[in-house]
Amino acid sequence: MISIACFILSCKKETIKQPLNNRKEVSIEYRITLDKDVITQGDIIYTDEAGVVTVADKRTLPFYRKFKRMVHKPAVLLLGIIAKYSGRVIIEIIVDGEVVSRGKSGNLLNNREMLKYTIH
């Protein structure tokens, strides 16, 4: 019994450290612009500065958001819109000045359009 207790107490829990090259500061920009401007607003869903998925209710279009963020690779970015009116939008995720994901919605009406991009 004593030897089992000594064995358990002598075992160390290893912590896994992220290599420094898995962290990177990036400039992130989101854009939702009108393609066919019947839509005037929508609920915007995006990954914010802290890496949390955020919903901004009833935002007027066009929507722009730009910030810098330290990411742990891989990191997932989301950008989307839920619209209640008919129309089309162009959705773009830009990382370090380069468009990495772009989509053009169909005719949105009580529908959503979503983009996802993974930083490697």
C-alpha angles and dihedrals in degrees: 000000000000092000091053091051091049091049093050093047093048093054112097124209108236117223118214112225121203111237112246091240089065089068122076137166111228137178110234125194129181125197132182112178133174120260097173106016107218089104111082101173145001145172107275121211118195144149105255135209092282094049093254122135105243132191117211107196123223099351119179115241137271094057122196129175127171130177144141121248138179106231132192107223124270095042125166122220122196130192126173148142135220109202131187097195133066119262144087132266138191114226122197136180113198122191120189091345096308124110101236099171130021132173138176114209127225117234104313117212118154084336140111137232121199137185126195128193130178120210108216 
